[in-house]
Structure formats: C-alpha cells, structure tokens
Amino acid sequence: IEIPDDLSEKLLKSKTTKETDAAVEEIQQYIADRVPATWADKANAWRYLAMLGNPRTHIRNVLGNAVFIPAVEIKNLIATGIEKTLPTAERTKSIVTSKDASLLDFAESDFDMHQEAIRGENKYDITAGVKEKQRVFNNKVLETLRKKNFELLEKEDATFLKYHYKRAMASALKARGITLKELRYGTPEAIKKLDEVRQYAINEAQKATYRDFNSMANAVSSIKRKLKRASGSSKAAKVGSMVAEGIIPFTKTPANILERGIEYSPVG
C-alpha cells in the first residue's frame, strides 16, 4: 500500500502536535480501509466480543478497579510514614487533602496531555493504529457493537487511571516540596523534577489498574506472536496460534492481578 503524496506532505508539513496527530490518523485510516480483515481476524473479534461484551465483564471491570482503591490508599498511608526517614528529594508519598486542589488540578491537566503514554499506548504505532481503525465485520450492527464495547472498556479504565495518576502525582509533588510556581518557570531543574514525578505517577496508575509491564505476560505474548507470524507458512503453527489464543486470549491483566495479589499479601 502506497501512501498518497498529499497525505505524506500533510504529515511532513505539520507544525503542531495537533496537526501531526491528525495527519497520522488520516494515514492510519487510509491503510486500514485497504487492509481486508482475514477469517482469523473475524473469528477473534467475534470471540472477544462474546467475552468482553458480556455485561458481567463490565461490572467486574468496574468493581475490580474500585475495590482496589482502599488497598492502594492504605499502602500509601503506611508508606508516607516510612518515607519520613528518606531525604525530601527521594520521597513520593504524602497525604493529599482538599487543600491540595491546585496540585490535583495540575495533575489532571497533565493526565489529559499524556494519556496515551499513561495507558501504555504509542499513538505513532502504525500497526496498532491500523488494527484499531480496520473494519472487521461487514455487518454494521456487529461492527458498531465491537467498537463501542472496546471504547466503553477503555473509558472505564481511564476513569480509574486518571484517579490514581492524579493522586500519585499530587502526592509526590507535595512530598518533595515542588510548587506550581517552580513548575511554571520551566527551568531545566524543574522539568527534570517533573519528568521524574510523572514517570512515578504513570507507574503507580498502571500498577493500580493492572496495566503495567509484566515479564510473565510478555513471555506468553511473545510466544503467541511468534506462532502467529509462523502460521502463514506452517499448518502446525497456525493450529498452535489458534490454540494459544483460545486458551489464553488475555495475558497481561490476569498476570498483573496475580502479581498485585502477591504484592499486597503478607508474602509481598
């Protein structure tokens, strides 16, 4: 598939982030419109819709995120006391109250600016962008259900991601004594401090919503990807790929739930 010159030019001449994002979206959509979904794509999409479209999945997703909030808050409260022994520059925990509304507002606007990174996405990943925009089902009702269900799950997760990110960032800024006045000046030292706090807040938000990197899940996903790549030339690999997808369709979230369970238990 060759990208038309007008779309390439639009990307090359973009001057703002908004223009660049729009140009990338157009290119991804152009490719997606020209990549037909395979029978395997349709089978997987139907299977995922059957699993993730179930109302119980959405209830469990919301409740699973909600019931973990008290555990995170208790952990942070205990850590606040322990971190008093650390130098101020190394602290990340403090008690955030209504008096810290300005820090929470700053953290919220920072979330809105960096939510792709916080979600663990790369907006310029062409493959992922094309897959997201690709039409899988010819049936309009099925295709709409598939897309809307995914969007709803993402919105549910984003609500909790935002909550944890705001609290973690505001907490770390307060613990280190970093003021909004200091951040607004934008000195190299202030930018470095903000980058450190931002990375900490991203890690905390991802861990609290089971979206962080997990070596076990990554290993399983790597095997599935290798089988899928090999499935074009080998019938055995094709069967192996389908079996692996069928047995373990999702790896990251279950693995992270298991890891959090261990971390928050006496064993951890």
DRENKE-728105 format. One line per 4 residues: number of its first residue (from 1); their letters; for each residue x, y negated, z of N, C-alpha, C. Coordinates in steps of 0.1 Angstrom, whole numbers, plus 2048, in hexadecimal, padded with zeros to 3 digits. Last residue first. Layout:
NUM) a) X/Y/Z/X/Y/Z/X/Y/Z  ... $
//
This chain:
268) gvps) 829/869/9F5/830/85E/9EF/835/854/9F9  81E/879/A09/829/87F/A01/831/873/9FB  807/86B/A11/813/86C/A1A/81F/871/A13  7FE/85A/9F2/7FC/864/9FC/808/864/A06 $
264) yeig) 804/84A/9DD/7FC/844/9E8/7F9/84E/9F3  813/85A/9CB/819/84E/9D1/811/849/9DD  7FF/86D/9C4/80B/872/9CC/811/866/9D3  7ED/85D/9B6/7E8/865/9C2/7F4/86A/9CB $
260) reli) 7FD/853/9A2/7F8/84A/9AC/7F4/852/9B9  800/86C/993/80C/865/999/808/85B/9A4  7E5/871/98B/7ED/87B/994/7F8/874/99B  7E2/85A/97C/7D9/85C/987/7E0/866/991 $
256) napt) 7F5/85F/968/7F7/854/971/7EE/855/97D  7E9/875/95B/7F7/877/961/7F9/86B/96B  7D1/86A/952/7D1/875/95C/7DE/877/963  7DC/856/940/7D4/852/94B/7D4/85E/956 $
252) ktfp) 7EC/865/92C/7F2/85A/934/7EA/858/941  7DD/878/91E/7E8/87C/927/7EC/871/931  7C2/886/90D/7C8/87A/913/7D2/87F/91E  7BF/8A0/902/7BD/894/8FA/7C2/887/900 $
248) iige) 7CA/8BD/906/7CE/8B1/90D/7CC/8A4/904  7BB/8CE/8F5/7BE/8D2/903/7C1/8C5/90B  7BB/8C1/8DC/7AE/8C6/8E2/7B0/8C9/8F1  7D5/8BB/8D6/7CC/8B0/8D7/7BF/8B5/8DE $
244) avms) 7DF/8D6/8D4/7E4/8CC/8DE/7DB/8C1/8E1  7D0/8DF/8BF/7CE/8E5/8CC/7D3/8DC/8D7  7D9/8CE/8AA/7CB/8CE/8AE/7C9/8D4/8BB  7F4/8D6/8AA/7F1/8C8/8AC/7E2/8C7/8B1 $
240) gvka) 7F2/8F1/8A3/7F8/8ED/8B0/7F4/8DF/8B4  7E8/8EF/889/7E0/8F5/893/7E5/8F1/8A1  7FF/8E2/87E/7F2/8DC/87D/7E8/8E1/888  812/8F5/882/814/8E8/889/806/8E1/889 $
236) akss) 809/909/870/80A/90C/87F/80B/8FF/887  80A/8FC/858/7FD/900/85D/7FE/902/86C  81F/8E1/850/81E/8EE/856/810/8F1/85B  81F/8C7/847/827/8D2/83F/825/8E0/844 $
232) gsar) 810/8B8/857/80E/8B6/849/815/8C1/841  819/8BC/871/80C/8C3/86D/80A/8C2/85E  82D/8AD/87B/831/8B9/874/825/8C0/86D  81F/899/888/828/895/87C/82B/8A2/874 $
228) klkr) 813/8A8/89C/80B/8A1/892/813/89D/885  829/8B0/8AA/820/8BA/8A4/818/8B4/899  832/897/8B3/83B/8A0/8AB/832/8AA/8A3  81C/88F/8C4/820/887/8B8/828/88F/8AE $
224) kiss) 81D/8A3/8D8/811/8A1/8CF/814/89A/8C2  836/89D/8E3/834/8AA/8DD/828/8A9/8D3  830/883/8ED/83B/885/8E3/839/892/8DC  81D/888/900/819/880/8F4/823/882/8E9 $
220) vana) 82D/895/913/822/89D/90C/81E/896/900  83E/880/919/844/88D/914/839/895/90D  82D/86D/924/834/86A/918/83A/876/911  824/87A/93B/81A/878/930/821/875/923 $
216) msnf) 83D/87A/949/836/886/946/82C/885/93A  842/85E/94B/84B/867/944/845/874/940  82E/843/946/82F/84F/94D/837/859/945  826/821/948/82E/82B/942/82F/837/94B $
212) dryt) 804/819/953/813/817/953/819/823/94C  7E9/819/958/7ED/817/94A/7FD/816/949  7DA/81A/970/7DF/826/96A/7E3/825/95B  7D6/802/97D/7CC/807/974/7D0/813/96B $
208) akqa) 7ED/7FE/98C/7E0/7FE/993/7D4/803/98A  800/7FD/978/800/809/982/7F2/80A/988  7FA/7E5/96C/7F9/7F1/964/7F8/7FD/96D  7FE/7D3/981/7F1/7D4/97B/7EF/7E1/973 $
204) enia) 81A/7D7/986/810/7D9/990/802/7DB/98B  825/7CF/96D/827/7DD/972/81D/7E0/97D  81D/7B4/96C/819/7BE/962/81A/7CC/967  82A/7AA/983/81C/7AA/982/816/7B4/978 $
200) yqrv) 845/7AD/97A/840/7B4/986/831/7B5/986  845/79C/965/848/7AA/962/843/7B2/96E  840/783/972/836/788/968/838/797/966  857/780/982/84A/782/988/83F/788/97F $
196) edlk) 869/77D/96D/86B/788/977/85E/78B/97E  860/766/961/861/772/959/862/77F/962  862/753/975/855/757/970/855/764/969  87E/752/977/876/756/983/869/75B/97E $
192) kiae) 884/748/95D/88A/755/962/882/75A/96D  877/72F/95F/873/738/955/878/747/959  887/723/973/879/725/976/873/730/96C  89F/721/966/89F/729/972/890/72C/975 $
188) ptgy) 899/710/950/89E/71E/94E/89C/727/95A  87B/6FE/958/889/6FF/958/88D/70E/955  85F/6F6/959/864/6FF/94F/873/700/94D  84E/6E7/968/85A/6E0/963/861/6E9/958 $
184) rlek) 83C/6FA/970/838/6F0/965/843/6E9/960  848/707/985/846/70E/978/843/704/96D  848/6F3/999/855/6F8/994/853/6FF/986  82D/6F1/99C/835/6E5/998/842/6E9/992 $
180) ltig) 827/709/9A7/822/706/999/829/6FA/994  842/719/9B9/837/710/9B8/833/70D/9A9  84D/734/9CA/84E/72E/9BC/841/725/9BB  851/744/9E0/850/736/9E2/852/72E/9D5 $
176) rakl) 84E/75F/9DF/85B/759/9DB/85C/74A/9DC  834/762/9E6/83E/769/9EE/84C/763/9EB  827/755/9D0/826/750/9DE/831/755/9E7  82D/766/9BB/831/758/9BB/831/752/9C9 $
172) asam) 822/77E/9C4/830/77D/9C2/835/76E/9C2  806/777/9C4/80D/77C/9D0/81C/77A/9CF  801/771/9AA/7FF/766/9B4/807/76A/9C1  806/78A/99E/80E/77E/99B/80D/774/9A5 $
168) arky) 7F3/79B/9AB/802/79E/9AC/80A/792/9A9  7DB/78E/9A4/7DF/790/9B3/7EE/792/9B4  7DB/790/988/7DA/783/98F/7DF/784/99D  7DD/7AC/985/7E7/7A3/97F/7E7/796/987 $
164) hykl) 7C5/7B5/990/7D2/7B9/996/7DD/7B0/991  7B2/7A8/97E/7B1/7A7/98D/7BF/7AA/993  7BA/7B2/965/7BB/7A3/968/7BB/7A1/977  7B4/7CD/968/7C2/7C9/964/7C4/7BA/969 $
160) ftad) 798/7CC/96B/7A1/7D0/976/7AF/7CC/974  791/7C2/951/78C/7BC/95D/795/7BF/969  79C/7D5/940/7A2/7C7/940/79D/7C0/94D  78C/7EC/943/79A/7EC/948/79F/7DE/949 $
156) ekel) 775/7E2/936/774/7E6/944/782/7E6/94A  77E/7DC/91D/77A/7D1/925/779/7D5/934  784/7F6/914/78F/7ED/915/78B/7E1/91E  76A/801/914/774/807/91D/780/7FD/91F $
152) lefn) 760/7F1/8FF/75A/7F0/90D/764/7F6/917  76F/7F8/8E9/76F/7EB/8EE/76A/7E9/8FC  766/813/8E6/774/810/8E9/776/802/8EF  74B/80E/8E0/74F/816/8EC/75D/813/8F0 $
148) kkrl) 74D/801/8C8/748/7FA/8D3/74B/801/8E0  758/815/8B7/760/808/8B9/75B/801/8C6  744/829/8B7/752/82C/8BA/75A/81F/8BE  72D/81B/8B0/72E/821/8BD/73C/823/8C1 $
144) telv) 734/814/895/732/80A/89F/733/80F/8AD  736/82E/88A/741/826/88A/740/81A/894  71B/837/88D/726/83E/894/732/835/895  70E/824/87D/70A/825/88B/716/82C/893 $
140) knnf) 71A/828/863/71B/81B/86A/718/81C/879  72C/842/857/71F/83F/85D/721/832/866  746/846/852/73F/83E/848/731/83A/84D  75F/842/86B/753/848/867/74C/83F/85C $
136) vrqk) 777/831/86B/778/840/86C/76B/846/866  789/816/860/77B/81B/861/77C/82B/861  7A2/806/873/79E/810/869/790/814/86B  7AB/7F7/888/7A2/7F1/87E/79D/7FA/873 $
132) ekvg) 7BC/808/896/7B1/802/89D/7A7/7FC/893  7CF/80F/882/7C6/819/888/7BA/813/88F  7DB/7F6/87F/7D4/7FC/874/7CA/806/879  7E8/7F3/898/7DE/7E9/894/7D5/7EE/888 $
128) atid) 7F9/809/899/7EE/808/8A3/7E3/7FE/89E  80A/801/883/803/80E/883/7F7/80D/88D  814/7E7/88B/80B/7E9/87F/803/7F6/87F  817/7D6/8A6/819/7E4/8A2/80F/7E7/897 $
124) ykne) 813/7BD/8B0/819/7BE/8A3/81D/7CC/89F  808/7C0/8C9/7FF/7BB/8BF/805/7BC/8B1  80C/7DA/8DD/814/7D2/8D5/80C/7CD/8C9  802/7E0/8FF/800/7E0/8F1/80A/7D7/8EA $
120) gria) 7FE/7DF/91A/808/7E9/915/806/7EA/906  7EF/7CC/926/7E8/7D8/922/7F2/7E3/91D  803/7B9/926/7FE/7BE/933/7F7/7CB/931  805/7B2/90C/811/7B8/913/80C/7BF/920 $
116) eqhm) 7EC/7A7/908/7F0/7B2/900/7FB/7BA/907  7EA/791/91A/7E3/79D/91D/7E7/7A9/914  7F6/778/91D/7FF/784/91B/7F8/791/91D  7E3/764/921/7EE/762/917/7F6/76F/914 $
112) dfds) 7D4/76E/936/7CD/76C/929/7D8/76A/91E  7E7/76E/94A/7E2/77A/946/7DC/779/938  7EA/752/94E/7F6/75A/949/7F1/767/944  7D1/74C/958/7D5/746/94B/7E1/74E/945 $
108) eafd) 7D5/75A/971/7CA/75D/968/7CD/758/959  7EA/74C/97D/7EB/75B/979/7E1/75F/96F  7DD/734/982/7E9/734/979/7EB/743/974  7C9/73C/994/7C5/736/987/7D1/737/97D $
104) llsa) 7DA/744/9A9/7D1/74E/9A2/7CD/749/995  7E5/72C/9B0/7EE/736/9AB/7E6/741/9A4  7CD/71E/9B8/7D5/719/9AD/7DF/723/9A7  7C5/72D/9CE/7BD/72D/9C2/7C5/728/9B6 $
100) dkst) 7CE/732/9E8/7D7/734/9DD/7D0/734/9CF  7BA/731/9FA/7C2/725/9F9/7CC/726/9ED  7AF/74A/9FA/7A8/740/9F2/7B0/733/9F0  7CE/75D/9FA/7C1/759/9FF/7BB/74F/9F6 $
96) visk) 7E5/777/9FB/7DF/76D/9F2/7D1/76A/9F7  801/780/A0C/7F3/780/A0D/7ED/774/A05  81B/78E/9F7/817/784/A01/808/785/A01  837/79D/9E7/82A/79F/9ED/827/793/9F7 $
92) trea) 850/79B/9DD/846/79C/9D3/838/79C/9DA  872/78F/9E3/865/793/9E8/85A/793/9DC  88A/786/9DC/888/793/9D9/879/798/9DD  88D/76C/9E6/88D/76E/9D7/88A/77C/9D3 $
88) tplt) 88D/76F/A02/881/76A/9FB/881/76D/9EC  89B/78F/A0C/89D/781/A08/891/77C/A01  886/7A4/A22/88E/7A1/A16/891/793/A14  876/7A7/A37/884/7A9/A3A/88D/7A6/A2E $
84) keig) 85D/7A4/A2D/862/798/A35/871/79A/A38  854/7BC/A23/85D/7B3/A1A/862/7A6/A21  843/7C6/A36/850/7CC/A34/85A/7C3/A2C  82C/7B6/A32/833/7B6/A3F/841/7BB/A3D $
80) tail) 826/7BD/A18/828/7AF/A1B/830/7AE/A28  820/7D8/A19/82C/7D4/A13/830/7C5/A16  806/7D7/A24/811/7DD/A2C/81F/7D8/A26  7F9/7CA/A0F/7F9/7C4/A1D/805/7CA/A25 $
76) nkie) 7FC/7DC/9FA/802/7CF/9F9/803/7C8/A07  7ED/7F2/A04/7FC/7F4/A01/803/7E6/A00  7D4/7E6/A05/7DA/7EB/A11/7E9/7EC/A0F  7D0/7E1/9E9/7D0/7D6/9F2/7D7/7DA/A00 $
72) vapi) 7D0/7FB/9DF/7DA/7F2/9DA/7DC/7E6/9E4  7B9/805/9EC/7C6/80C/9EE/7D1/802/9EA  7A5/7F4/9E1/7A8/7F4/9EF/7B6/7FA/9F2  7A6/7FC/9C5/7AA/7EE/9C9/7AD/7EE/9D8 $
68) fvan) 79C/815/9BE/7AB/814/9C1/7AF/806/9C6  782/812/9B9/785/818/9C6/794/818/9C9  783/806/99F/77E/7FF/9AA/783/805/9B7  78C/81A/98D/794/80E/98F/790/807/99C $
64) glvn) 777/82D/991/785/831/993/78E/825/995  761/81E/989/763/822/997/771/826/99A  767/81B/96D/765/80F/976/767/813/984  769/836/965/774/82C/962/773/820/96B $
60) riht) 751/841/96D/75D/845/973/768/83C/971  740/833/95B/73E/831/969/74B/836/971  74A/83B/942/74B/82D/946/749/82B/955  744/857/944/752/852/942/754/844/946 $
56) rpng) 729/857/946/730/85B/951/73F/857/950  721/851/92B/71F/847/936/727/84A/942  737/85B/912/72E/85F/91C/72D/855/927  74B/854/901/73E/84D/900/734/851/90A $
52) lmal) 760/864/905/761/857/90B/754/84F/90A  757/87C/8F8/75D/87C/906/75B/86E/90C  74E/875/8DF/745/87E/8E7/74A/87E/8F6  763/866/8D6/756/85F/8D9/74D/867/8E2 $
48) yrwa) 776/87A/8D3/778/870/8DD/76B/868/8E0  76A/889/8BF/76C/88F/8CC/76E/885/8D7  769/876/8AA/75D/87C/8AF/75E/882/8BD  785/873/8A7/77C/867/8AA/76F/86C/8B0 $
44) nakd) 78D/88C/89F/792/887/8AB/789/87B/8B0  77F/88E/886/77C/898/891/781/893/89E  78A/879/878/77C/879/87B/778/882/886  7A4/881/876/7A1/874/87D/792/874/881 $
40) awta) 7A1/898/867/7A6/899/875/7A3/88C/87D  799/88E/84F/790/896/856/794/898/865  7A6/86C/84E/7A6/87A/84B/79B/882/853  79C/84C/841/79D/855/84D/79D/863/848 $
36) pvrd) 7B0/83A/829/7A4/842/82D/7A6/84B/839  7BB/81B/828/7C0/828/82D/7B4/830/831  7B2/803/821/7B7/80B/816/7BD/818/81B  7AC/7F5/838/7A1/7F6/82E/7A5/800/823 $
32) aiyq) 7C5/7F3/844/7BA/7FC/84A/7AF/7FF/840  7D1/7DF/835/7D6/7EC/835/7CB/7F6/839  7C1/7C9/83D/7C3/7CC/82E/7C7/7DB/82D  7C4/7C9/858/7B7/7CC/853/7B8/7D0/844 $
28) qiee) 7DF/7C1/859/7DB/7CE/85F/7CE/7D2/859  7DD/7A8/84E/7E5/7B2/847/7E1/7C0/84C  7CD/79B/861/7C9/79C/853/7D0/7A7/84C  7DE/79C/877/7D1/7A2/878/7CC/7A4/869 $
24) vaad) 7F3/78B/86F/7F5/799/872/7E8/7A1/871  7E5/773/86E/7EB/778/862/7EE/787/863  7DE/76F/888/7D3/770/87E/7D9/776/872  7F8/76D/894/7EE/778/898/7E4/77A/88E $
20) tekt) 801/755/888/808/762/886/7FF/76E/889  7EE/742/892/7EF/745/883/7F6/752/880  7F5/744/8AD/7E7/747/8A8/7E7/74A/89A  80F/73B/8AE/80C/749/8B2/7FE/74D/8AC $
16) tksk) 817/728/890/813/729/89E/80F/738/8A1  81E/72A/876/827/722/87F/823/723/88E  821/73E/859/81A/73B/866/824/734/870  82E/747/843/82D/738/845/825/734/852 $
12) llke) 82D/762/844/83A/75C/844/839/74D/847  811/766/842/818/76A/84E/826/763/84F  80B/75C/829/804/757/834/80B/75A/841  81B/76D/819/81E/75F/81A/818/758/826 $
8) sldd) 80C/785/81C/81A/784/820/81F/776/823  7F4/77E/810/7F4/781/81E/802/781/824  7FD/778/7F5/7F7/76D/7FD/7F6/771/80C  807/791/7EC/810/785/7EF/80A/77B/7F8 $
4) piei) 7FA/7AF/7FC/7FA/7A4/7F2/802/798/7F6  80D/7CB/803/806/7C0/809/806/7B4/7FF  807/7EB/7F6/80F/7DF/7F6/807/7D3/7FB  809/80C/800/800/800/800/809/7F4/800 $
//
